[in-house]
């Protein structure tokens, strides 16, 4: 892990399973986060993650609903996993961190289809009307991840 001031994890740190499995995953992930040198740590909830979690060892902030956070001079807006439309428009921000990518943006699945969220695509297009093809975050289960 390269050093830095801000670490953003875009979700799916926990395996599917019962509450004891997820609790152990949260505790292990918190220990891993605590070992990272970053001063600020944001964890965006993924579809496999618990609805709530605490990270006492690392002090990480767990984001379970669309949220903006100021980190130094940057505004980071995070959108956790969602199945539907965003209730609020995406506000002005310097960094947009999402669990799922917008549809058609770095969302190619192994099957050749696109696994991104069409609702997120629409919200991003409304907020940032320029070309979305050049970067982003998030990942799809059948794909390789994102690039910054």
C-alpha positions, 0 to 999 in steps of 0.5 A: 500500500503506498503511503498517503494522507487519505485511504478510501476503500470502496467496499466488499471487505466482508464475506457473505455469511452469518453475523459471527462471520461478518463480525470477524471480518469487520474486526480483521479489516479494522486491524488491517486498516489500523496498520495502514499509515494514512491519517484519514480512512474512509470505508464505503459500504459495499453490497456484501458489507454489513449495514453498520460497522465500527472501526475502533482500532483504525478510526475509519469512517464507515459510509452507509449513505451518500455523504460528503466529507472534507479532507483538508482542502478536498471534498470527497463525496461517497456513494455506497451500494444502492439498488435504486435512484439516489435521493439527492443529487451528487453535490460539487466535490473533488473526489467521487468514491462509489461502490459500484461504477456508473454504467458504462464506466470501467464496468465491463464484466467477464461476460462482456456486459456492463455491470455498472449502475444506471442510476449512478450514471444518470446522477453523475451525468447531471452533476458532472456533464463532461465525458465520464470515460476517463476515470472513476472508482468502484468495481463490478463483481465480474470485473477487475476494478477501477483506476484513478 
